[in-house]
Amino acid sequence: MPDFQLGDLMSDSLHLQLNALRPALLRFALLQLRNDAVAEDVVQDTLIAVLEKPDRFAGQSSLRTYVTGIMKHKIVDVLRASKRVVQFEPLEGESDDDFIDALFKADGHTQDMPRAWGDPDATLEQKDFFRVMEICLEKLPAQTARVFMMREWLELETEEICKETGVSTSNLWVILYRARLRLRECLDLNWFGKQEAA
């Protein structure tokens, strides 16, 4: 497939903005699709969709939000059409029981309560938050990050995720639980804790 020439089809400003978004879009597509060529195709299809109907972007959200929303649907379409199965590999040196037991007190409450995160809607609009969130996702094991994003960002159903990844339902819930805990810890350290200190 020939390189997509953004500059031939749009204004210089939009060209620069889409080129700046492309690496993040490609990283996310690759995380979900696990195939360089398919991920590249999804990103190109997304950019083409934006370019074919530029008037649909009304500026009510950021360009990144708009473009990633389009890409989200394209990824879901590819995942639903795919017949691949990926085997789940547990985290190295860690048993599920030991990991989960260490997080809770004898009475069932968590060891550490999360900090107050303020107004989530305002936080999600902050560009820096997404940068930190992306870094936190990249620190997760690849399968954990993939499953988390399939559930929380792509909004796939449990059955679809299990079929796509080859993970059992019980393993899926363990993976999601671990992902949420690790993301919470990473965001507490690298975003919310820094916001409190400011």
C-alpha positions in Angstrom: 0.0 0.0 0.0 1.6 3.4 -0.9 2.3 5.9 1.7 -0.7 8.1 2.5 0.2 11.7 1.4 -1.6 13.9 4.0 -0.2 17.1 2.5 -2.0 16.5 -0.8 -5.4 16.4 0.7 -5.6 18.9 3.5 -4.5 22.3 4.9 -1.0 22.6 6.3 -2.5 23.0 9.8 -4.5 19.9 9.8 -1.6 18.1 8.1 0.7 19.0 11.0 -2.0 18.0 13.6 -2.7 14.6 12.0 1.0 13.9 11.5 1.5 14.6 15.2 -1.3 12.2 16.2 -0.2 9.4 13.9 2.5 7.8 16.2 0.1 7.7 19.2 -2.7 6.3 17.0 -0.3 3.7 15.6 0.9 2.6 19.0 -2.6 2.1 20.3 -3.7 0.3 17.1 -0.7 -2.0 17.4 -1.4 -2.7 21.0 -4.9 -3.9 20.2 -4.3 -5.6 16.8 -0.8 -7.1 17.4 0.1 -6.8 13.7 2.1 -4.0 12.2 0.4 -4.1 8.8 -3.1 -4.3 10.1 -2.4 -1.5 12.6 -1.0 0.7 9.9 -4.0 0.0 7.7 -6.4 0.9 10.5 -4.6 4.2 11.1 -4.6 5.0 7.4 -8.3 4.2 7.1 -8.9 6.4 10.1 -7.0 9.3 8.6 -8.7 8.8 5.2 -12.1 8.9 6.9 -11.3 12.2 8.5 -10.1 13.6 5.2 -13.0 12.4 3.2 -15.5 14.3 5.4 -13.5 17.1 7.1 -16.7 19.1 7.7 -17.9 16.4 10.2 -15.3 17.7 12.7 -17.2 20.4 14.3 -14.6 21.3 16.9 -16.8 20.3 19.9 -14.0 18.0 21.1 -10.2 18.0 20.5 -9.0 16.7 17.1 -7.3 13.8 19.0 -10.6 12.8 20.6 -12.4 13.0 17.3 -9.8 10.9 15.4 -9.4 8.3 18.1 -13.2 7.9 18.2 -13.2 7.0 14.5 -10.2 4.7 15.0 -12.0 3.0 17.9 -14.8 1.8 15.6 -12.4 0.6 13.0 -10.4 -1.4 15.5 -13.6 -3.0 16.9 -14.6 -3.9 13.3 -11.2 -5.6 12.7 -11.3 -7.4 16.0 -14.8 -8.7 15.4 -13.8 -9.9 12.0 -10.6 -11.6 13.2 -10.4 -15.2 14.0 -7.0 -15.1 15.8 -6.6 -16.6 19.2 -3.8 -15.3 21.6 -3.0 -17.4 24.6 -2.9 -15.7 28.0 0.5 -15.8 29.8 0.4 -15.1 33.5 2.7 -12.5 35.0 6.2 -13.9 35.7 6.7 -15.2 39.2 3.3 -14.2 40.5 0.4 -16.4 41.6 -3.1 -15.0 41.3 -3.9 -15.9 44.9 -0.8 -14.3 46.4 -1.2 -11.1 44.3 -4.9 -10.7 45.3 -4.4 -11.6 48.9 -1.7 -8.9 49.4 -4.2 -6.2 48.3 -6.8 -6.8 51.0 -7.1 -6.8 54.7 -8.6 -9.8 56.6 -12.0 -8.0 56.6 -12.0 -7.7 52.8 -11.3 -4.0 52.6 -8.4 -2.8 50.4 -5.1 -2.1 52.1 -4.8 1.4 50.7 -7.7 3.6 49.7 -7.2 5.6 46.5 -6.7 9.4 46.8 -9.5 11.7 45.9 -9.1 12.3 42.2 -11.1 15.5 42.0 -13.3 16.2 39.0 -12.8 13.4 36.5 -14.5 15.2 33.6 -12.1 18.2 33.9 -9.1 15.9 34.3 -9.9 13.9 31.2 -9.9 17.1 29.2 -6.3 17.8 30.1 -3.8 16.9 27.4 -1.1 16.1 29.9 -3.3 13.5 31.6 -3.6 11.5 28.4 0.2 11.7 28.0 0.7 10.3 31.6 -2.1 7.7 31.1 -0.4 6.5 27.9 2.9 6.2 29.7 1.2 4.2 32.5 -0.5 1.9 29.9 2.9 1.3 28.3 4.3 0.1 31.7 1.7 -2.6 31.9 2.4 -6.0 30.4 1.3 -5.9 26.7 -1.6 -8.4 27.2 -2.8 -6.6 30.3 -2.8 -3.3 28.6 -4.5 -4.7 25.6 -7.3 -6.4 27.6 -7.9 -3.3 29.6 -8.2 -1.1 26.6 -10.5 -3.6 24.8 -12.8 -3.4 27.8 -12.6 0.2 28.9 -11.9 2.1 25.7 -13.2 -0.1 22.9 -16.1 -1.2 25.2 -16.1 -4.8 24.0 -18.2 -7.3 25.9 -16.5 -10.0 28.0 -17.3 -12.7 25.5 -15.7 -10.8 22.7 -12.6 -10.1 24.6 -12.2 -13.7 25.8 -12.7 -15.0 22.2 -10.2 -12.6 20.8 -7.5 -13.2 23.4 -8.1 -16.8 24.3 -8.5 -15.8 28.0 -11.0 -17.4 30.2 -13.7 -15.3 31.9 -12.1 -15.7 35.3 -8.6 -14.8 34.0 -10.1 -11.8 32.2 -11.5 -10.4 35.5 -8.1 -11.0 37.2 -6.3 -9.2 34.3 -8.7 -6.2 34.4 -8.4 -6.0 38.2 -4.6 -6.0 38.0 -4.6 -3.4 35.2 -6.9 -1.1 37.2 -4.8 -1.4 40.3 -1.5 -0.8 38.5 -3.0 2.1 36.5 -4.4 3.6 39.7 -1.0 3.3 41.4 0.8 4.8 38.4 -1.7 7.7 38.0 -1.5 8.3 41.8 2.3 8.6 41.6 2.6 10.4 38.3 -0.5 12.5 38.0 -2.8 12.9 40.9 0.0 13.1 43.5 1.7 15.8 41.5 -1.6 17.7 41.1 -1.9 17.8 44.9 1.6 19.0 45.4 1.2 21.8 42.9 
